[in-house]
Amino acid sequence: MKKINIILFVLFLICGMAGLSFAQTAQAAVAKKVKVKTEVVTGKITAIDMANNTIVVNEGKAGTEKTITVDPKVISSLSANEEVKVSVKEGSNTAVSLKKIVRKTTSTKK
């Protein structure tokens, strides 16, 4: 009877260790984040459409205009002619992040 108890104990121990090893691999898989590919658009805001939550950004050097969908909370703090740097999901027009660009003005004192 002692031998059967020892064998059962060892089997339960082995099964428990196997279950733990599978749980660790599942956690490692969850920990890996899927990176979203982004495209950066930099330029001045030429138009704001509050109804559709979109802005139109004129890229300075390229001279092209791009319509970008922005979070309603963010769009309320924007105004026309502001310079912005917008990260957009590649293949879409949805903004991932938006930063206002503040240009430092140099003044000469006499």
Secondary structure, DSSP 8 states (H G I E B T S, - for coil): -HHHHHHHHHHHHHHHHHHHHHHHHHHHHHHS-----EEEEEEEEEEEETTTTEEEEEETTT--EEEEE--HHHHTT--TT-EEEEEEETTS-BEEEEEE----------
